[in-house]
Amino acid sequence: MQLSRLRSGSSSGSGSGRLGWGGLRIVTGVQRLQGWSAGPGRSAPLLVPALTHSRKLYDASREVAPSWPSSSTRTRTPRSPLPAAGSLSNLPPKKAPAAASPTTAAFLRSSTRTIRSLSSTTQIRLFSQQKPTPTSTPLPIMYEGKWTALTVRKTFLEYFAERGHTIVPSSSVVPHNDPTLLFTNAGMNQFKPIFLGTVNKTDIMASWKRAADSQKCIRAGGKHNDLDDVGKDSYHHTFFEMLGNWSFGDYFKTEAVQMSWELLTKVYGLDPERLYVTYFEGNPEMGLEPDLEAKELWKSVGVPDDHILPGNMKDNFWEMGDQGPCGPCSEIHYDKVGGRNAAHLVNQDDPMVVEIWNNVFMQYDRQKDKTLKSLPAKHIDTGMGYERLVSALQDKISNYATDVFTPLFARIQEITGARPYEDKYGKDDADGIDTAYRVVADHIRLLTFSIADGAVPNNEGRGYVVRRVLRRGSRYARKYFNVEIGSFFSKILPALVAQMGEQFPEIVKKQKDIAEILDEEEEAFAKTLDRGEKQFEKFVADVNKKGEKKLSGLQVWRLYDTYGFPEDLTKLMTEERGLEPTDEADLAKAREEAREASKKVKDKAQAFPKLNVHQIAELENQHNLPRPDSEPKYGKGDITASVQLIFTGEQFVKSSKDIPAETPLGLILDKTNFYAESGGQVADTGRILVDDDVAEFKVQDVQEYGGYIVHIGYFDHGSLSAGDKVICEYDELRRQPIRNNHTGTHILNHSLREVLGDDVNQKGSLVDDDKLRFDFSHKQGVTNAELKKIEDGSNAYIRQNCKIYYKDVDLEAAKQIEGVRAVFGETYPNPVRVVSVGIDVDMLLENPKNPEWRKVSVEFCGGTHVDQTGIIKDLVIVEESGIAKGIRRIVAYTGDAAHDVQRIAREFAGRLEQLDKLPFGPEKEDQVKKTGVDLNQLTVSVLDKEDLKATYAKIQKGVAEEQKKRQKAESKTALDTVRGHFAKPENKEATWFVGQLPISANMKAVSDVMTHFKSKDKTKSVYVFGGSKEAGVVHGVYVGTDLASKGITAEKWSTTVTEIIGGKAGGKEPTRQGAGTQPEKIEDAVKKAEEWLVAEIDKLKI
């Protein structure tokens, strides 16, 4: 019996052991060697090496079922609570002493060898003599056994590579080309085109017969959502890896079963007695037989009968969706306890018996009518939980006790100074620290990989999932680790990159960007977290006082709308306080009412009256109101201010108490951190509120009139009066991209002058949270070569990571600075604010005529800017156009928006590459049309778009040339086919022909047939069809003189056809031609055309 060695920095105990009878510490197979040592003056305890009987204590109260019933006769038992870490008795845990010295470690090795030869009684007697002093028992940071997490993944991939599988990189967790998915949630997602038969023939994927990978997966939204369970148990994760192997029409059940069993038992060395397999038991109602083939295959590899279990449709029949490929599956489950028959616990949500691998035998195709047809090519699709496999191989009860997570725990402990992680759950985790460790470690994984793959935090779709996860994790860090948030997750990031960067290099490449985004999000949430929790406590107190059991929908919505608490975070907090979940209908009602109110007021706010000259004079003379202090707008964070007056749009009042809710109003404060619209920069939005949720005013616009700043919006609830103290909270997440775009505008302006010359002058600008727009003077259009220099120069400036300097300077002195940029005709205040990118303003003023300053961006500007240019990341020009004579306009994106358009351009280039490789045919023709439409609508870099258009034009030209060749060939084929029909001896007397020609939906070929008979064989009539169900249908009719003289018309004949295949047929007698809209009915149309004519001939007795 081999002992595994575990190591931990300062302490090598694990916290898994428990004291049993008379101080006996039981060490299970999960712990094996926990590195115990004796403290000063004590002898070291002896280790019990993986006592089999001790494992059984956990399940002592359970009785093993004598036989395994059909799944249809079983009932699912409630999920069993996870035992405390290594818990094998109900006694409280004792904690391990300090780490073993070298002498003690040698003694332990010797003692372990001795113990193996002793009887159980002797072992118990020896062990019971030890009385270690309880201290902290952290999990070891590094696992030193054979199966480290890295080795487990490497072994899996090597095993299948040796068996002819292509090792495929993990696809992105953001499924850019699959709108049905929020995140990639399974290994098979990237192979769906193969399973659905839609893979492009030139795609490298089409050549694969066998594949294997380790796929990044996220289940934190949509149909598959494990977010609520993370932290509470030992095996749920929002981010996880799925190991998988696939066969695409190559091997099937036999090889899949054999390789699964060999890898688990022979290569990884898992105990076969702890493994259980399932097979599909059949479903008579759907006409599905039991998968007895799988059952026999498992027997053939050595699985005993009582470890092979039937499973129902839910557990053992896999379907991609309502339609498409599907089939029975066979799961492999692992018993973490061992030494028992755990068959009755399989698929019963028992945390000690978990599924680790699933083999899907994809052999059917689900039809629209729900029937099943056998697939022409059968596939294998398997998925194995990487974290669960590592847990099994390291003999751990919990996934979180493995070295997949322990390096992250070590970093969290280093940052927070918290006690070590001890892998406790439920009531055993009384202080909630272990739960917080699990949540934070899980969430940094999701956040890192989602952001790296392009899912940046926002308020929509997957972006909102990322934001929710970050805020959930931040709240755990604040509450349980008592740390300030703002840069918490970014401090853990390096540990994750060091751990997983080799397998997933994208997180190494994008580490800096990920850290910046994490910090921005945390800083924004940090402003409201404490206040939000305080308000939550008030809501809870109010509920308890009223004797109610849950928060109202309005209260939950207010926590989200005012403090940024995602609804699932509030749900978690209510669970912690023992409250029931809020009624979903009540919450939906509050959400909808708030949105409707905002929508109504927004239009009114946009038309809110300006302060006129008389009202400005009233503020000055009658109210003696000084101008507010607006300097705080250049800082970050909230400020406290006092209400001065409230503007109704017509008059100034001192209280809003009697004004109806949702009425647009303007608040005037003594100071503000909100930016008022000016200089092309849009106004801030946000909220002004009184602490303790007394009142909240939603700010939708901010305007300045004569130095007075008016915050325009409406009251969500409560009211304000002159003199009230309020908190001013602008929307930081909106202002950040505005800062990026404003500094980006300055850099762009500088680059324009550098490339186009000194005649370039600013003529206008718009800076908002989506983009920057810059109008400038220039006599001719900007060439692509010049645009490239402008864009490259801007990005070179950005990448220097220059500091932004600003200072209020005497206007005349500021004008002397060489190269300073200002808007012609603009009136500037004195002093004027000078913004310099990279050079201190004082240095500029020391030698204002220095010609070197022309190489620096220096402008008069009152806007908000980034601290350093590197924050902008990138600038991408997406539009350049003329808007008036001598005036040009550039639209550009910065930051994450710039990265998005760059990604879109790369993906579209890949799409064109695949399109070019596609052989000429109906599929390529259809794709060329669709691609052209998409390309015109594409928002990407101007330069990228030109390249994409050039590539597309070549493809389009090639297709057009092939179409001409085909049309010419098909015209001959069509005419030869019809003339051949009449030339046959048996058709010598025939006067008409109806049929589908062996051509595409080629209207030219159809017209050529009609033209021939109309001009050279006028007596005969023809109705011809071209196309197919997949490529569309065209049709044309010519009524020859023979039938026309008897009353047959092309109009009537074609009408019978269009009634079936849709569309219209146009032309003049004796011809009609058209394109149908229902090509799948082409055969019915041909039949109808013939039947109609025969009936008409009989009717006319011709």
N, C-alpha and C positions, 0 to 999 in steps of 0.2 A: 504494500500500500504506500504509494509515493506521496510525499508531502509537498505542497506548493509553497514557495517562499514569497512573501509580500513585504514591501518596504514602505515606510512612511518617514518623512523628514525627521521630526524630533521624537515621534512616538510611533511604535510599530504595532500597537494594539489596534483592534478593529471595532471593538464595541459589539461584536457579534455574539460573544460568549455570554453564558448566564451561570450564576451560581445555583447548583442543585442541592442535593441533600448534604448536610454537614459541611457546607462551603465548597462542595464539589463543583468545579467549573467544567461544563460540557462543551467541547469544541467539535462542531459538526463538520461534515464533509464540505460544507459551504465555506467554512473558515480555514480548514486544514491547518495551516501554520499562521498564527497571528503574531508571532514575534514577541511572546511574553518575556518579561524579565523580572528579576527580583529587585526590589528597592534596597536601599542601604540596610545592611544588617539582616536581610531575609534571604532565605534560599529560594531558588527559582522554582516555580510550579512546573510540573511535568505535563506535557501535552497528551491528550487522548487522540490518537490518530483516526479521525473519521469513523467514529463508532456507528455502525449501521443501526443498532437498536436506538441510539439517541435520536436519529432522524425521525423515527416512528413516533416519538412523543408528540410531535406537532399534530398528528392525525390519530392520536390514541382513541379519541371518542368516536371515530368513524368506523363503519363496518364495510368491508369490501363486498360489493355486489357479487353474488355467486355466478351470475351470467349477465351478458350484455343484451338488453332488450332493444327492439327497433326504436329508432328515434321518435317515431310517431307515438310510442307509448310512454316516452319520457316526458317529464316536466322539468323545466329549467329552474334550478334552485337559485335563490338570491346569491349575489356575489359574496363570497366569504371574505371577511376582513383579513388583510395581510398580517401575518404575525410580525411582531417586533423583530428588528434585525437579529437574525440567528436565534430567535426566541424558541426555546424548547420547553419552557415551563412558565408558570404564571408569576414567578418571583421577580422582584425588581432587578434591573441589570446592575451589575457591578462594573467598575471601570478599571481599565488596565493601568499598570504602573508605567514608568518611563521606558524608553527604548533599551534593548538589551546591549550590554557591553560585549566586546569580542569574546571575552572569557565566558560570559553567560551564554552567548550564542553557541559557542563550541560545546558547552555543557548541554544545551538544549538538543543539539544534533545527536550527542551521545545518548541522552535520556530518551529521545524518540526511538532510537534503535532498540534500546532496552525495553521500552514499553511494548513494542510489537510482540515480544515473546511472553508477555505476562497475561494471565487470565483477566477477564473483566473484573472479577472481584478484587484482584490485586491492584489493577489499574485504579479502581474507585478508591481503594484504601490509600494508595500513594497520593492520589490527587486531592483527596479530602483533607490531607494534612496541610495543604497550602492555604494561606489566608491573605491574598493580595489586598492592598489598600486601594479602594476605588479612586480612580482619577479619570481624566478624559480618555475616550477611546475613539480616536478618529480613524476613518478608513485610510488605508495606505494610498499614497499618491500614485505610485507606480506599481504595476503588476509585473512580477518577475517570473511567472510561470511560463510554460511553453506557448500558450495561446494568448499573446497580447492582442489587443484590438487590431493593430496593424497587420499582424501575422494572420489573423482570421480572414481579413478581407483579401490579403495577398494570396493565401492558400486557395480560397474559393476561385479567384480569377485564374490562377495557374492551373488548377484542376481542370477547368473547362477549356482553357486554351490548349492543353495537352490532348483534348478530345475533339479537336477540330472546330471549336467555337471562336468566332471573331469577338475580341474584347472591345466593346463599344463604350465610348465615354458617356458619362451621365448626361442626359439632356437637362436643359434649364428647368428650374422649378416654376418658371413662368412659361406656360404653354402658349407661346405667341401665335401659333397657327391652329389652335384648337379652342374656339370660343365656348365650347361646352364645359370647359374646366376652369375653375378659379386658380388652382395650383396643380402642378404635377403631383398626383397622389398614389401612383403605382408605377412599377417598372415597365409595364407594358404600354404606357401612354405613347411613348415615342414610336412604338411599332404598330400603332393602330392602322396606318396606311397599308401595311402588309396584310394585316388580318382582314381589313375591309376591301382589299383588292384595288385600292386607289393609288398605290405607290407608282410614281413615275418610273417608266422602264429604264430610264437613264440614271435614276437615282442610285447611288451606291448601295442603298438599303435593299434594292431589288435583287442584288447579287448574293445577299446573305442567305445561307441555309441554316446556320447555327450561330447563335450570339449569346453573350453573357455580359453582365455589367453590374456595377453598384450604383443604383439610381438614387439621387437626392429626392426626397418626397416631403410634402407638407400636407398635413391634415388639420387645418385650423379655420375652416370656413366652408360653406356650402353643404353638400350632402355628407361629406366625411369631415367631421369636426371633433377633434379630441382635446380641444383647448380647455374645456371645463374640467377634464379629468387629470390634467397635468399637475403634478405635485402631490396628488392625493394617493396615488398608488405607485407600484414599482415598475410599471411597464408601458404607460401611455406617454407619448411624445408628440409634440406638434411637428417637429422635424425629425426625420429618421432616414436611415439608408435601407433600401430594399435590394438585396442580392438576388439575381435572377439568371436563369438560363432559358433559352428559347430555341425551338425548332420550327422552321418555316417550311412545312411540307417535306421534312426530312425524316428524322426518327420520330417515334410515337411512344406509346405507353411503356412498352417493354424496357427500352433504353432509359426513359425518364425515371422509372421506378428503380432500376438497377443503379443508375448513377447517384440518385438521391441517397439511397441506402448505403452505398459504398462510401460516399463522401462523409456522411455523418458518422458511420460506425467504424470504418477502416482508416480513413484519413484523419478525421477530427478525433476519433476514438471515443465518441459518446457511448454510454452504456446502453445496449439494445433493450435491456429490461426496463429502461425508463422511457422508451419511445412507444408511441401509439399511433396507428394510422387509421384513417377513415376512408370510406368509399361511398359512392352514391347508392342509396338504397332503392332508387326507382320512384316513379310517380305514376300509378295507373291512370289517374285522371287525365294526365297529359300524354299518356301512351308511351311513357319512358320506362324501359326495363332497368333492373338493377345493374350496376357496373360490376358484374361478377368477374370480368376479365381483370380489372384492377385488383380485386380481392385475391384472385389466384396468383397474380404477379407478386403481391406482397408476401404471400405464403412462400413462393418460390425463392425469395431472397432470404428467408429465414424468420419472418415475423410470425410469432405464435398466434394461434386462432383468437385467443382472448385479448390480443392487442390489436386486432383488426375489427373495426367498428363501423356499422352502417350510419349514414348521415342523410339528412333530409335536403329538400330543395334549397333551404336558406343557407345551410352550411356547406353543402356539397354539390351545388350546381351553379356554375359561374356564368353570368351574362354581362356583355358589354353595355347593353342598353335594351330598350324595348324591341329593337330589331338588331340583326347582325349576328356575328359569330358568338357561339356559346358552347358549353359542354360540361360534363361532370368533372368534378375535381376531387383530389385526394389529399387530405391534410396530414401533416406529421406533427404530433404534439409531444411535448417533453414534460416529464414529471420531475420537478425540482427537488422533491423529497427523496424518492427512491425507496427500495426495500419493501414495496407493497404493490398491490394491483390497484392502479388508479383509473381503471377504465371508466368507472361511473362518474368521474370528474371531468372527462373530456367534453369540451364545448359547454361547460356549465359555469363559465365566468369565474372559475377558481384561479386565484393568482399563482397557485403552486403547480398548476397543470396548464401550460400555455402552448398555443400553436406556434411553431417556429417556421414551418415551410408549407407551401401549398402548390401542388402540381395540378394545373388546369389542362384537361384534355379537350382541346377545341376541335370538335368534330361535327357540330351542327350549325345551321344558319337559321336564325329566328325570322320568320316571314311577317308581313304586315298583319295577316290574319291569325298570328300567334302560333301557327304550325311550325314544325321543325323539318328542315331538309338537311341531308348529309352534305357536308362540305366536300368539294372535289379534292382539296388538299387539306389534310389534317395537321394541326399545329400543336406545339407544346408551349405553355406559358407558365413559368414558375416564379414564385416570389418568396423570399426568406427574410425574416426580420433580422437585420444585422445585429442590432443591439441585444435582441433576445438570444441569438446564437452565441454572442460573446459571453453573455450572462451564464449560459449553460456550460460553455467550455471552461470558464473561470470558476464554475461551481458556486455561483452567487444566487441568492434568492431574488435579488433586485437588479434590474438593468443598471440602475444608478450606482451600484456598488462596484461597477467595473471601471477599467481604465478608459472607457469611452467618455466618462464623466469626471473621474477623480482629478485629472489635471485642471479642469475648470473649477472644481470645488476648491482646490488648493489656491487658485488665483483669487477666487471670491473671498476666501478667508484672509488672504494677504491684504486685499483692498479694504475689507470691512473690519478686520480684527475680531470677527465673530469666533465662537467656539468651533472646533472641527466638525465636519459632517459625520453623523453617526448612523445614517440610514434608518431613521425611525419614522413611523407612520401613525396616523390617527391619534388616539389618546396618548400613545407613547411619546409622540412629538409634542409635548405639552407647551413648549415655548414657540412652536411653529418654525423654528430655525431650519430644520431639515427640509420641511416643505418649501421654504423660501429658497434654499440651495437648489432644489430640484427645478423649481419654476424658473429661476434666473438662468441656470445652466441650459435648460431646454430652450428658453426664449432667445438667448444670444445666438444659438444655432440657427433658429428660424430667421431671426433678424438679419444675420450675416449673409446667409445664402439667398434669401429673398431679395435683399437690396443689391447684392452682387449681380443677380440675374435680372435686375431692372424693375423690381416691384418696390418703388419708393413710397414712403408713407404719405397718404393723402386721405380724403374723405369719401373715396369711391372704390367699390370692388375690392380687389386684392390689396390695393394701397391702404384701405381702411382696416383690413385684417392686420396688416403690418403695424399700423398705428395702434390698434387695440392691444396687440401683443406687447408692444413696447411700453404702453402705459400700464398694463397689468403687471409687467415685470418691474417697472419703476416703483409702483406702489408697494410691491413686496419688499423691494430693496429699502425703501424709506421706512416702512412699518416694522419689519423684522430685523433688518441689519442696522437701522438707525443711521443711515448715511445720507448725505446730501446728494440729490440727483442733479444731473446736468451733464456729467461726463462719466457716469457709472458704467454703462455697458461698453463704451469704447475702451475702458481700461481692462476689461476682460477679453476683448477682441484679440489682442496679440497671442494669448494662450491658445485660443481656438485656431488661429491661423498657423501657429507652430505645430499644432496637433494634426490638422487636416489639410494644410496647404499643399502638401506633396500630391495627395490624391485629387484635390480640387484646386488647381492653380489659380482659378479666377478670383478666389478670395485673397490671394497674395497680391495679385495685380491691382485689385480694387480696394485694398485695405484702407488707404487714406480716405477715399470717397465714402466708404462705409462708416468710418469713424466720424467724419464730419456730419453725415446725415443723422447718425445716432445722437450726436451732441445737440444738433439743432432741435430735434424732436424732444429730447429730454428737457432742454432748457425751456421750451415752450410749455411743457406740461408741469415743470417745476413751479411755474408762476401760480398755478391754481391748485396744485395737489393738496397742500396743507389747508387752504381755505375750503376746498371741496370736502375734505374729510371732516372738517369742523361742521360744515353744513349738513353732511350726512348724519353726524351724531345728533344734530338738532332734529332732523327728520325722524330719526329712530326714537328719540325722547318723546316727540310729539305722538308717534304711533303708540308707544307704550302707555303714555298718559291716557290716550283714548281707549285703551284696551283692545286695539286692533293688532293684526298679526302680520301685516305686510305694508310696504310703502305703496303709495298711490302711483299711478302712471305718470301723473304730473310731476311728482317729486323725482322720480327716476329720470324723466325727460329733462328736468331742470338741472340735475347733476351733470347730465351730458351737455346740455346746451350752454350752460353757464361756466362749468368747471372742466369740461372736456372729459368727463368720466364715461367711457364706453358702457353700454347697457350691461354687457356681461361682467364688467368689473363691479358695477353696483350689485349685480346678482350675487357675485362672490362675497362681497362685503355683507350683504343681508344674510347669507348663509352663515357667515362667521358669527353673526349676532343672533342666530337662531330664529330668524324671521322666514316667513313663507315667501315664495317667489311672487313678484308683482304680476297681476293679471295682464296677459299679453294684449287683450282687447282694450283694456284701459290705457296701456302704454301707447298702443297704436293710435288711439283717439287723441291723446295729448300731443303726440308727434305730429299728426296731421293738422290739428288745430293751430299749432305753433307755426307750421310751414305755410298754412293758408294766410295767417295773420302777417307773416313776414312778406309774402308775395303781394298782398294788398297794399301794405305800407310802402314797399320799395318804390312802386311807381309814383306814389304821392311824394315821397322824399326827394325823388329826382326833380320834381317840379316845385320843390320848396322855395318860397320867395327869398330873394336876396335882400340883404340890408341895403336900404337906399341912403342917400346922403343925409336925409333928415333923421333917420333912425340912428345913424352913426353919431350925429351931433347930439341926439338925445342921450346916448350912452355917455358921451363926454361931458355934457353940460348939466343935464338933469340928474343923472345917476352918479356922476363923478367917478365913472368906472375906469380904472387904469387899464392899459393894454396888458394882456396876459403874458406870462413868461412861457415862451415856447421852446426854450433851449433844451428841455428834457427829450425832445423828439430825436435828438442826435444820440441819445444813449440807448440802453436796452433795459427792459424790465418795466414793471408797473410803478406808478407814482400815486401819491395822495394829493388831492386838490380840494378846493372849496367851490361850491356852486355860487355863482354871482347872480345871474338872472336866467330866465327861461323865455325864449322867443317863440311865440305861437304862429308866426308868419305874418301877423298883423300888429301885435303889441308885445311889450315885455311884461312878464308877470313874475312874482316871487315864489309861486308854488304851482305844482302841477296837480295838486290834490283833486281839484274839481274838473280836470280836463279828461274827457273819455279816453279809455285805453285805446291803443293802436292809432292814436292821432300823431301825425308827424310834428315834431318839435325841434327847437334848436337850443342846446345847452351852452351857456357861456360860463367858463371857469376862470379861476385866478391864474392857473397854469395848466399846461397840457403836454403830454408826450405823443399826442396824435399829430401826424403830418397832414397839414391842410394842402389841398391840391394847388400846385404851382410849379412853374418851370418845366411843364410837361410830365411831371410825376403825379400819378393818381393819389387820391387821398387814402389814408388808412381807414380800416374798419375795425370794429371791436366792440367793447362794452364799457359802460361807466356804471359802477354799482356801489351800493352801500353794503359793507360787510354784514354777515349774518343773514344774507338774503332778504334784507328789508326791501330793497328796490334794485331793479336792473334796467338800465337804459341801453338799447342796442344802437350802436353807432353805425350808420350806413354811408355817411358822407361827412367830410370836414371841409369847410370853406373859410377863407379869410377875407374880411371886408374892413378896410381902413385900419388894419392892425388888430381888429377883434376877430377871434376865432370862434366859429359857430359849429358845434357838433350836432349834426342833423341825424335824427333817428326817431325811435319810439320807445315807450315803456313796455317791457315784457310783463312786469308786475311792479306794484308799489308806486311811490311818488317821491318827488324831491322838492325841497324848498331852499331858498337862498340861505347860505351859511352852512348847509349840510356838507360834511366831509365825505368824499367819494374816492373810490379806487379807479384809476384810469388804466384800462387794459387793452392796448391795441393788439391786433392779430399778428403775432410774431411770425407764424408760419406763412402768412401772406406777405409780410414785409420783407422777409429774407430774399425771395426771388426778385422783389422790386429793387432791393439794394444791388443784387447781382446785375440786374438790367441797367440800373443807373450808372454804376461804375463802368459797365460794359459799353454804355453809350459814350462815355468820355474816351475810352480806349479806342473805340471805333472811329470817333471824330479825329483823334490823333493819327490813326492809321490812314484815314482818307487823305489828310493833308500830306502825309509822308509819300503816298503813292500818286495822288492826282495833282498835287501842287497847292500853292498858297491861295489860289483863287477859290478853293472850296470853303464855303461858309455855311454854318448851320442856318436852316430856314424853318425849323420846327422839329418837335420831337414828341414822342409818347413813351412813357415808361410805366408799365403795369406789371402785374405778377405773372403774365403769360409770355410777354415778349418785349422787345424794344423796337421802336420805329423812329427812323432818323431821316429827315428831309434836308437836302443840301444843294447848293448851287453847283452846277457843272454843265458845260455847254453841250456835251455829247454823252451818249450812253457809255456805261462802264463795261469794258470788255471782260471776258472771262479770265483772261490773264491778269488783268488789274484786280478783279475781285479776289482771285487767289492770293495775290500779294497783300491785299487788305485784310483778308481773313487770317492768313498765316502771320502777318505782322501783329494783329490783335492777339492771337493766341500765344505768340512768343512773349508779348508784354505780360499777358496773364500768368504765364508759367514762370516768370521771374519772381512771382510771389511778392511783389512790391507792396510796401506799406502805404496806406492812404493818409496823407497829411491834410489838415485844414486849419484855417485861421481867419478871423475877421481882420481885415486890413483896410487902411485908408484907401479910398477909391482911386485917387490920383496916383498913389504909390503903387497900387496893384496894377494899374494900366501900364506901368513902365516895365513890367516883367516881360522879357523877350519871349515871344511865341504864345502869350496867354490867349486863350480862346474865349470869346463872348458872342452872344447873339446880337447881330446887327439890329439896331433900333430898339433894343430892350433897355428899360430904365432900371439901373441897379441902385441899391441903397448905399449909403455911406455911413459906416464902413461896409465893405462887401466881403462876402465869404469866399476865400480862395481855396480850391481843392486841387491838390497836387498828387500825382501818382508816382511815388518813388523818391521824391526829393522834399526835404523839410521846407516849408514855406519861408521860415526865417533865413534859410540858406539862399533861397531865391531872391529875397529882398536885400541881402547883403551885397549882391552883385547882379542887379536886375537885368543888365544888358548882356550878360554872358550868353554867347550864341549857342552854348551847349543846352540851354533850357528849351530850345526848339525841339530837342529830342525827347522832351518830357511832356506828358499830358498835364496841362495847367489850365483850369477854367474857373470862371466866376459861377458859383453854384450854391444854392441853398437846400439841395436835396440830401437824402440819406444814402450812405455808401457802405460798402464792405470795409472791413479792417485791413485786409490784404487781398491782392488780386487773385491769389491761388484759390480763394473760396469760390470764385466764379467758375472755375474748372475749364470751361470751353466756351467759345463764341462761334456760332454757325449762322451764316447768312442764308436765309431761306427765300428771299425775294429782293430783286433789284428792278426798278421800273421808273419811267418818267411820269410825273403827275402834272406838270405844266412846262411851258417853254423854259428851258434852262434850269429846271428843278428836278432832281432825282430823289428817289426814296429807297431806303434799305430797311428791310425787316429782318431781325436776327433773334435767335434764341440763345440763352446762356444756361449754365448749370445743368441740372437734371434734364430740362427740356432739350438742351443741345445734345445730350447723350442719347435721348430717345430718338431724335431724328437721325442721328448717326447710325444707331442700331437698325432703324427702319430701312435706311439706305443699304446697309450691308445685307439685310435679309432679302430686299428686293433684287439686289444684284445676284444673290444666290438663286432666286426664283427665275431670273432671266437665264442664268447659266443652265439650269435644268430644262427650261423651255427650249433653249437652243439645241440641246442634245436630243430632244424628243423627235422621233422619226415623223416625217410628214404624214398627216392623216387627219381624220375628223377631230381627234382629241387635240392635236396641236393647233388646228385652225380655231377651235373654240377657245383654247387657252390664250391664243394671241389676241383675240378680241377682248376677252376679259382683262388681260394684262394691260392692254392699251388704255382701257377705261380707268383702271386702278392707277396707272402711271400718271395720268393727267390729274388725278385727285391727290396725288402724293405730296406731302409737305416734307421736304428734305432740303439739304444744302443745294443752292443754285448750281454749284459745280457738280455735285453728285447727280443732280437731276439731268444735267446736260450729258453726262457720261451714260446714265441709264437710258436716256432717250436715244443716244447714238447706238447703243447696243440693241435696243428694241427695234430701231429702224432697220438694222441689218437683218434681224430675225424676220421682221415683217416683209422685207424685200425678198428674202429667201422663200418665204411662204407664198408670196404673190407669184413668184416665178414658177414654183411648183404647181400652183393652182392653174396657171396658164397652160402648162404642159398637160396637166390632168384634164382640163376642160377640152383641150384639143383632142386628146386621146379618147376621152369619154364621149365627145360628140360623134367620133367615128364609131365607137363601140355601140352607142345608142342607135344610130342609124343602121349600122350593120345588123343589129339584133332584130329590128322591126322589118327591115327589107328581107332578112333571112327567113323570117316567119312566113312572109308572103311568097317566098321563093320555093318553099317546100312543096313537093308534088301534091300532098294532101290538102294544101291550102291554096291551090291554084285558082279556085273560084271564090276565095274569101274576099270580103269587101271591108272588113274592119278588124282592128287589133286592140285589145286591152291588156296591159301588163306592167309589171314592175321591172325596170331595166337594171342591169348590173352596173349602176353608176352611183355616185354620191348625190347629194341634194344640189345638183348642178342645173340651174335654170337655163344656162346657155345651151347645154346639150339637149334639153327638152325642147327649147325653141328651135334649134337646128332641125330636129326631127319634124316638127310641125311645118317649118318653112319648106323643107324638101317636098313633103306631100302636097302642100298648098300650091307649089309651083311646078312640080314634075310628075306627081301621081295623084291628080286631083280627085279621082273617083273614090279612092279608098279613105276610110276614117280611122283615126288612131286616138287612143287615150293612154298616155304613158306617165309613169311615176318614177321618180328617182329619189334615192336616199335610204334611210334606215331608221329604226327605232332610236338609235343613239345619236345619229347625226342630223336629224331633221328630214323633212319631206317636201318635195316640189312636184307639181303635176301640170300637165297641159293636154288640151284636147283640140283636134282638128276634125270637123265634120265634113267628109267628102261630098262631092256633088251627088253621089248615088243616094246617100241617106238624107242629105239636106233637101233633096227634091220631094222626099216623103214626109217632111215635117219635123225631122229630128234637128234640134238646135244645140249648139255648144253651151248656151246659157243654162238650158234645162239639165243637160247632161252633167255639167260641172257643179250645179247646185246640189245634186244628189251626193256628190263627193265631199263638198265643203261641209255638208251637214254632219259628216262623220269625222273628218280630220281637222275641222275648224279652219279659220282664216277665210279669205275671200279669193275669188278668181276673177280676173279682169281681162278686158280685151273686146274686140268686135267680132261679130259673126264672120266667118264660121270658126273662130278660135276663142279659147279662153285659157288662161294660165294663172297659177298662184302658188303660194307656199302655205302648207298646213301648220297648225299650232299643236296638233296631237299626233306626232309621228309614230307613237306606239300603236296607232290604229291603221297603219298603212295597208296591212293585209286586208282588213275589213273594207277599206275604201276601194281597193282593186276589185274585190268580190262584188261590192255594191254597184260599181260602174258597169261591170259586165252584166249583172242581173237586171239592172235598169234598162240597158239597151235591148237585151233579149226580150224583156217584157214589152217594150215599146214596139219592137219589130213584130211580135206576135199580135199586139193590139192593132197594129196597122195592116196586119196580114201581108207583110211584104214578102 
